[in-house]
Amino acid sequence: MRLSYRLAVIVMFITQFALAPVTGSTALAAREQASAKPHLGPLPTNCPRGPTPRPHAPGFTIVGGSPVWTHFLVGSGPSPLAPTSGHKRWGWEFKLGWSLEPDAKSSVTIRGWNIKNGKPIWFASNDSQGVVRRLVIDPQKAQNEEFEGWLFFPAEMYVPSAGCYAFYAQWKDGGWILPFSVGQKRSQ
């Protein structure tokens, strides 16, 4: 008898509260949440600091190491970044460029990920690679000569959320890792 009484109380609770229709302010909140635009989130304060950008072509600074360098076409260097457009299928979009030194002969592969949770960065470029997790920069397919013989490769990257990230550039004889942070700057 005690078991059936407990069961009846549980059923009554579920019927009255858990299955109650959504009305009033609860319904409004549910609609607002469903129609809310994605929000990138705040810039993390606990990411590894990236290297200091160095001057390159007039108006550009670069980070990285020989033979491949990156320059963020929008943003303030390797840390922090703000998106160049809204949220896309693959994440928040950022425009950036990759540059190969004039004497670079072999291709470079770029990968990226969130260093706290391992979620990948996606890349897109003007060549036929599409949207990929591994961007291949081939000196034979340069978009144009940039500055004093350097080869330029425009691209986009897509990150899933605000956070601490890293690029890993790898080529035949070596590689480098570049940490950076992504997020909305906090209001002062």
N, C-alpha and C positions, 0 to 999 in steps of 0.2 A: 504494500500500500504506500509506503514511503517513497519508493521508486517512482510509482505512477504520479504521485503528487509533485515530485521534483521535475519529472518529465513535463507535466502540465504547465508548471511555472516557466520552464525553459521555452516551451512552444508559445506561451502567451507573450513572453518577452520578445521573442523573434517576430511574432505576428505584429505586435504593436509598435516596436521601435525599428528593428532592422529592415522590415519590409514596408514601412510607412512610405507613402508617396513623397517625392521631393516637392516642397511648396515654398512660397514666399521667398525670403532672403536666401535660403539654401539653394533654391532653383536658380536664382540670379547668380550666386557665386559659382555654381556648376557651369552655367553658360559662359561666364566671364573666363573661367579657367580653360574651357574648351576652345574659346576664341582668342585667348591670349597669345601674343607673338612670343617666339622664343627669346630668351634673355641670355646673353653671353655669361654674365656673372662677374663678380669683382676680380680684379687683378690680385693674384696670390702674393703674399708678402714673404713666403718661405721658400722661394725657388733659388737654385744655384744661380749666381750672377754670371752672365755671359761676358765675353771679351769686349774690350772697348773698341768701337768701330774706328777704322782708320780712313783718312781722306783718300779718295780715288779720283774719278773724273770730276770735273766741275759740278758741284751740287750733289754729289753722291759720296756716301761712305760705305765701306765694305767690312765684312767680318768673315773669318774662315782661315784658310791657309793654302799654301801653294799645293796644287795648281788651280783649285776651285774656291771661289768666294761667292758670298751672297750679299745682296743689298735689298733691303726692304723698301719697296717703292712708296709705301705709305706706312707711317709709323715713325717711331723715334729710335731706330736701331734695333739691336737684337732683343732688347728688353726695355719696356713692355711694348706690346703691339695692340692695336685696335683694328677691328675688321674693316675691310674696304667695302663690303656690302653685307646684306643680311645673311640669314641662315639658309643654306642650300641642303640638298639631299645628303651630302657627305659631311656637312658641318659648316662652321663659320668660315667665310672666304677672306683670304688675304692675298694681295698681289705682292709678288717679289720677283727678283731677277737673280739669275746665276751667271757668273762670269768665269770663263777659263782664261788663264794666262796665255800670252801669245805662243809660247813653245809647247803647250799641252798637246799631246798626241793621242792619248788613250781616253776612252770614255770614263765618266764618273757616275756612280750610282748614289742617289740620295734617298735616304729613308728618314722617317721621323716618327716619334711616339711621345705620349704623355709619360713622363718618368715616374709618376706616382702609381698609375694604374695600367700602363702598357697599351692604352688605346692608340691606334695608329693615326698618323697624319695622312691625308690623301693629297695627291698632287695632280695638276692638269697643266699641260703646256700646249703650245701652238702646233706641235707635230702630231703624228697619228697615234700617240700612246693612249689617248683618252684620259679618264680619271683613274689613277693608279696609286698603289701604296709604295711603289718603288719607281722613282723618276730617274731615267737614264739620260745623261747629258753627253752627247756625242759631238766632238769638235768638227766632224764632217757635216753636221746638220745645224750649224749655227744660224740664228736668225739674221744677224748682221754683225759687222765689226763695230765694237763699242767705242773704244778709246785706245789709241796707240797700239793697235793690233789685238787687243783683248776681244774675245768672242762673247756675245751676249745671248742669253736664253731667258725670255720672259716666261713666267709661270704663275700659277695660283696654288695656294695650299689651303686645305680645309681641315680645321680642327674641330673635334666634337664638343668641346666645352672650354671654359676658362681653366687654366692650370699651368703646370710646369712641363715644358717640352724640351726635346733635343733633336737636332738634325745629326745624322751620321752620314758623312760623305766618304765613299770608298772608291779607290782606283787601284790599278794594277800594283803599284808600289807602296801603297799606304792608305791613310785615311785620317779623319778628324771627327770629333764630336763637339757640337755647339749647343749649349743650353740657352733657353730663352723662356720668357713667360708670356702668357696671353690672358687678356681680360680687360674689363672696363676699368679705367682709372677712377679712383674714388674722388668724390668732390672734396675740395679743400674747404 
